[in-house]
Amino acid sequence: MQTELQITVRDMDHSPALDQRIREKVQKLERVYSPLMGCRVVAEAPHRHKHQGKHFSVRLDITVPGREIVVNNDHHEDIYVALRDAFDAAKRQLEDYAAKRRGDVKNHVRVPRANGGAGEAEA
């Protein structure tokens, strides 16, 4: 990664185990798409529901050439499950982005159609 990983933890205990898990997840993302320029991870426990308990939220801001990929608000009662879900979503977005950059995704070219009559709407 070209810039340092930024990890922010809010309203919950910050543990070395959590940091390690985040670093492992980021390393896996780098294997999916290696020219990552930066990654910011925010893990927090924003809501304190009386009946539902704590729900953890994870936000990822991943910078790649020409774009920023954002995964936001993956909530779960377990911070590690919230991390897994957020990084899985980021992985899917990175795979799609990488496929487009390689040209693996076809760009559909619209074929102009002749206007068959005055009553037809344009597509």
N, C-alpha and C positions, 0 to 999 in steps of 0.2 A: 504494500500500500504506500502511496506517495506521501500521505500525511498521517499523522498519528491518530490512532483510535481514541475517541473521546467517549468516556462512560460517565453518565450522570445517574445517581440514585437519589430519589426524593421520597420522603415520608416513610422510609423503611430502613432496616439495618443493611449496611453495606458490608458484604463479606468477601473474603478472598475467593471462596468457592464460586460466588456469583460472578466475580470478575473473570475467573478462569473459564467458566462456561461461556461467557460472552466472547472471550478471545478465541475459544475453540470454534464457536459458531461463525465468527468473522473469517477465520482461516478457511473454513469450508466454503464460504462465499467466494473467497479469493480463488479457490480451485474452479469454481463455476465460471467466473469472469475475472481474469487476473489484473486487468488495468484499473482496479479500484483506486480512486483518487482520495477518498476519505470516507469515514464512517462515524456517525454519532449515534449513540445508543442512550435512550432515556428510559429508565425503569422506575415506576412509581406506584404507590398505593393511594390513588387520589380520592377514592370514595370509601366512606365507612358506613355501610348499610347496616341498619339495626337487625334485619332479618336474614340477610344474605352473607354476612361476614365481609372480609376484605376481598377486594378484587384488584388484582395487579394489572397495570397497563404498561405496554412496551411500545416505544416509538423508535423507528430506525430511519435515519437520513443517510442514504448512501450516494456518494458522488461518483459518477462515471463520466468519461469523456462525452460532453454534449448534453448531459442530462443529470437530474437528481431523482433518485428513486426514494419514495417515502412510503413507509408502512406505519400505520397509526392505529392506536386504540385496539390492540388485541388484548382483551380482558380475560382473566381467568383467576380462580381462587389460589392457584399455585403459580408462583413467579416463574418457575422453570418450564411449566407448560405454556405460559404466556410467551416466554422467550422462544420456545420451540415453534409455536404457531407463527410468531412474527418473523422469525428467520426463514421458516418454510415459505411464507408468502413472499419474502424478499428474494429467496432463491428462484421462485417461479418467475418473478418480474425480471430478474437478472438473466435467466435463461431466455426469456422472450426478447429482451433487449439485445443479447448476444446474437441470437438467431437473425434478428433484423439487421444488425451490423454486418454479419457475414453474408447477408443476402439469401439466407435460407427460406425466408418468408416471401411468398409471392406477393407482389403488388398488383392488385387487380386494376386493370386499365378499363375505364369505361368506354364502351364502344358507342359512338354517336348513333342515335337512331333517327330515322326520318320521322318528322311529325306527320302522323297519319290523318289528322283532322283537327279542326278548330276546337272540338269539344274535349280533346284529351289533355290531361295535365302533364307537365314536364316531370321527368323522373329526377 
